[in-house]
Amino acid sequence: MKKFIFIIMAFTAIIAFTSCSDSSDSLSSSTAKSLVKDELKRQHELVGAFSIRVGYFECNDDVTRYQYKQLAANELITYKCDIVKRN
């Protein structure tokens, strides 16, 4: 009888330890929540808004012209620059 009780207790202990262990495949709710928050922060940093002047206008800024060229290279806008030389 003692051997039978020992086997039952050992079996119960083995089941308890294996069911309560954290496997590498498990994902806790706090970890999932943290991962979602981090991903949302990362995506929010990628989103931006700015204004673009349209039409025919004068621009004397090299940085602005370079930004328009980058937008045109990515086919987001059409851009043409005519340099006017002063006499």
C-alpha positions as CSV (number, residue, x, y, z in Angstrom):
1,M,0.0,0.0,0.0
2,K,2.9,2.4,0.8
3,K,4.4,1.7,-2.6
4,F,1.0,2.5,-4.3
5,I,0.7,5.8,-2.4
6,F,4.3,6.7,-3.3
7,I,3.6,6.1,-7.0
8,I,0.4,8.2,-6.9
9,M,2.3,11.0,-5.0
10,A,5.2,10.9,-7.5
11,F,2.8,10.9,-10.5
12,T,0.9,13.9,-9.0
13,A,4.2,15.8,-8.4
14,I,5.3,15.2,-12.0
15,I,2.1,16.4,-13.4
16,A,2.1,19.5,-11.2
17,F,5.7,20.4,-12.2
18,T,5.1,19.9,-15.9
19,S,1.8,21.8,-16.0
20,C,3.2,24.8,-14.1
21,S,6.5,25.2,-16.0
22,D,7.0,28.1,-18.4
23,S,7.9,26.6,-21.8
24,S,9.6,28.6,-24.5
25,D,6.4,28.5,-26.5
26,S,4.3,30.2,-23.8
27,L,3.6,33.9,-23.9
28,S,2.3,35.7,-20.8
29,S,-0.4,38.4,-21.1
30,S,2.0,41.0,-19.6
31,T,4.7,40.2,-22.2
32,A,2.1,40.3,-25.0
33,K,0.8,43.7,-23.8
34,S,4.4,45.0,-23.6
35,L,5.2,43.8,-27.1
36,V,2.0,45.4,-28.5
37,K,2.8,48.7,-26.8
38,D,6.4,48.8,-28.1
39,E,5.2,48.0,-31.6
40,L,2.6,50.8,-31.5
41,K,5.2,53.3,-30.3
42,R,7.6,52.2,-33.1
43,Q,4.9,52.6,-35.7
44,H,3.8,56.0,-34.4
45,E,7.4,57.3,-34.7
46,L,7.3,56.3,-38.4
47,V,4.2,58.4,-39.1
48,G,4.7,62.0,-39.8
49,A,2.9,64.9,-41.4
50,F,4.2,67.9,-43.2
51,S,3.0,70.5,-45.7
52,I,4.2,70.7,-49.3
53,R,3.9,73.8,-51.3
54,V,2.3,73.2,-54.7
55,G,2.2,75.2,-57.9
56,Y,4.9,77.5,-59.3
57,F,6.9,79.3,-56.6
58,E,10.3,80.6,-55.9
59,C,12.6,78.6,-53.6
60,N,16.0,79.8,-52.6
61,D,16.8,77.0,-50.2
62,D,19.0,74.1,-51.2
63,V,17.7,71.8,-48.5
64,T,14.1,72.3,-49.6
65,R,15.0,71.7,-53.2
66,Y,16.8,68.5,-52.2
67,Q,13.7,67.3,-50.2
68,Y,11.5,67.9,-53.3
69,K,14.0,66.0,-55.4
70,Q,13.8,63.1,-53.0
71,L,10.0,63.1,-53.1
72,A,10.1,63.2,-56.9
73,A,12.6,60.3,-57.0
74,N,10.2,58.2,-54.9
75,E,7.4,59.2,-57.3
76,L,5.4,60.9,-54.7
77,I,5.3,64.2,-56.5
78,T,6.3,65.6,-59.9
79,Y,9.0,68.2,-59.6
80,K,10.8,70.5,-62.0
81,C,13.3,73.1,-61.0
82,D,14.3,76.1,-63.2
83,I,17.3,78.0,-62.0
84,V,17.1,81.7,-62.8
85,K,20.5,83.4,-62.9
86,R,20.7,87.0,-61.9
87,N,22.4,89.5,-64.3
